[in-house]
Amino acid sequence: MSRNDAGNQDRGPGSPTIKSVETSLAIVDELQARDGGGVSELADATGKSKGTVHKHLITLLKHDYVVKEGDTYRIGLRFLDVGGYALHQIEGLQYIEPKIRELADLTGETVQFSIEQRGRSVVLDRKAGQKGVFSRARIGKRFYMHQVAGGKVILANLPDERVREIVARHGLPPATDETITTEADLFDELEAVRERGYAFNIDESTQGLHAVAVPLTSPEGGVLGAFAVAGPSHRMRGERFEDEIPDMTRSIVNELELNLAHS
């Protein structure tokens, strides 16, 4: 399901890349981060000449990967088609989506399912319950794994060697003052997650947002992804946060694991 086998790893920072493709991707990243932009600001942001940036934008525009509104370029909906295709390559998602809705209805909070790909936690689906709050998460959003409950619970079910590879590649950057930023603290946290069977995020990705996550495992015992329930700190605390929601989530995930085993 998660396609995170050895064949999915890059060949290291010294491997050759195509500079023109790197430039196009840098422009796309800046367009997303800035919610659109003009040639001059994109040139400043990428360190490329205006002429180079313009050529790349015209090429992306020709293939519908960007659109132009006046002098402003924005991400095009062609990426939505590509993203939808990528999403539906995930095996078993048709069984997972109803359980996300069920858990959101039961808890009233926001529920998401994520997997690990290339060392990042990627949100594949998300549903908001009656009291669900807005967060940075959306389908396709990538998070540093150590910052979020879903990422930590996946890391806890990976070999230590793989965890170290992820840390070496992406580091442990902080999102808030509560984020884990050292490898020693991370491994202590992962040991605690293994013992209790689920992970917490207490102000570690967003101040005032708490979450709890439970792993989804395959019939062979490997980790497929994580279900996470997130909400504001004033509701996600005490027995409800520490016991009731984790138990509710584990119950639904256990049902799903049985369905996947016999599907």
Number of C-alpha atoms within 10 A of each C-alpha: 14 16 15 14 9 8 8 10 11 9 9 8 8 6 7 8 9 7 9 11 11 11 17 19 13 15 23 23 15 20 19 13 10 12 12 20 21 19 20 14 15 24 19 12 12 15 11 15 13 16 12 14 23 17 13 19 24 16 14 18 17 11 12 15 18 21 20 17 10 7 8 13 21 21 22 17 13 13 13 12 11 10 13 11 11 11 15 12 12 14 13 15 15 10 14 20 16 13 19 26 18 16 26 24 18 14 22 19 22 27 28 25 27 29 28 25 15 18 23 18 28 25 22 22 21 20 22 22 18 12 15 19 14 12 13 9 16 15 16 16 14 19 20 22 24 31 25 26 30 33 28 27 30 30 27 24 21 14 9 13 9 12 21 15 12 19 19 12 13 14 15 19 14 15 18 13 12 15 20 18 16 12 16 10 11 20 16 10 18 23 14 14 22 14 10 9 16 27 29 24 24 23 20 22 24 19 14 13 19 24 29 27 32 28 31 24 20 15 13 7 9 13 21 20 27 27 30 30 32 29 25 22 16 10 14 21 15 11 10 13 20 16 12 12 21 23 15 13 26 18 14 16 22 14 12 19 18 12 13 16 12 8 8
